[in-house]
Amino acid sequence: MSNIIENIDKFFENRVRLGIMSVLMVNEKTDFKSIKKMLNASDGNIASHMNALEKQGYVEIEKQFIGKKPNTTYKATEKGKEAFSAHLNALENLIKGKI
C-alpha cells in the first residue's frame, strides 16, 4: 500500500502560504496590500512567506514606485502553479480515496 500523503507538498502546509498561492492562482498579479487584506495577516508574516515562496521559485516579486509610494506585486510562476495544482490534486485524491 502506498503512503496516502506522499504527494501532498509540505511546503504548502502553512496556512499563509496556502492562502497566498490560492490568491495568486486566480489573479494574474496581486499587490501586497490586497494580499494582506484578504489573508488578514501582518506585514512581516506575508513578507517572510513571500520570500520563502520566491526562494522556492513559486512566485515572482516586482517592486516599483507609483508616484512616491512603493508598490510590490506578486505573480505565481509556472513552477509555482504546477506545484500548487499537484498539491491540490493530491488533497483531492486523498479526500476521494483515490490513492
C-alpha positions in Angstrom: 0.0 0.0 0.0 1.4 3.4 -0.9 1.7 6.3 1.5 -1.6 8.2 1.2 0.0 11.6 1.9 3.3 11.3 -0.1 2.1 13.6 -2.9 1.0 16.4 -0.5 3.5 19.2 -0.7 4.8 20.0 2.8 5.7 23.5 1.6 2.0 24.4 1.4 1.1 23.1 4.9 1.3 26.7 6.2 -2.0 28.5 6.0 -0.4 31.8 4.9 1.5 30.1 2.0 -1.7 28.2 1.1 -3.7 31.5 1.1 -1.0 33.4 -0.9 -0.9 30.7 -3.6 -4.7 30.4 -3.7 -4.9 34.2 -4.3 -2.2 34.1 -7.0 -3.7 31.1 -8.8 -6.9 33.1 -9.6 -5.2 36.5 -10.2 -2.5 37.3 -12.7 -0.9 39.7 -10.3 -1.8 40.9 -6.8 -0.3 43.6 -4.7 0.9 43.4 -1.1 -1.9 45.4 0.3 -4.6 43.3 -1.3 -3.0 40.0 -0.1 -2.6 41.4 3.4 -6.3 42.4 3.5 -7.5 39.1 2.0 -5.5 37.0 4.4 -5.7 39.3 7.5 -2.0 38.7 8.1 0.7 41.0 9.3 3.3 42.7 7.0 6.1 40.6 8.4 4.2 37.4 8.1 3.3 37.9 4.5 6.8 39.2 3.7 8.6 36.2 5.2 6.3 33.7 3.4 6.7 35.6 0.1 10.4 35.4 0.5 10.2 31.6 1.1 7.9 31.2 -2.0 10.3 33.3 -4.1 13.3 31.2 -3.0 11.4 28.1 -3.9 10.7 29.6 -7.4 7.0 29.7 -6.9 6.4 33.4 -7.1 7.9 36.4 -8.8 8.1 39.7 -6.9 8.1 43.1 -8.7 8.9 46.3 -6.8 8.2 49.7 -8.2 7.1 53.2 -7.2 3.8 54.7 -8.1 4.4 58.4 -7.6 6.4 58.4 -4.4 4.8 55.3 -2.9 6.4 51.9 -3.1 4.3 49.2 -4.7 5.1 45.5 -4.6 3.2 43.0 -6.7 3.4 39.2 -6.8 2.8 36.7 -9.6 2.8 32.9 -9.4 5.4 31.3 -11.7 4.7 28.3 -13.9 6.7 26.2 -11.5 4.5 27.5 -8.6 1.3 26.9 -10.5 2.3 23.4 -11.3 3.4 22.6 -7.7 0.2 24.1 -6.2 -2.0 22.3 -8.7 -0.2 19.0 -7.9 -0.7 19.7 -4.2 -4.4 20.4 -4.7 -4.8 17.2 -6.8 -3.1 15.2 -4.1 -5.5 16.6 -1.5 -8.5 15.9 -3.7 -7.3 12.3 -4.3 -6.9 11.8 -0.6 -10.4 13.1 0.1 -11.9 10.9 -2.6 -9.9 7.9 -1.5 -8.1 7.6 -4.9 -4.7 6.6 -3.6 
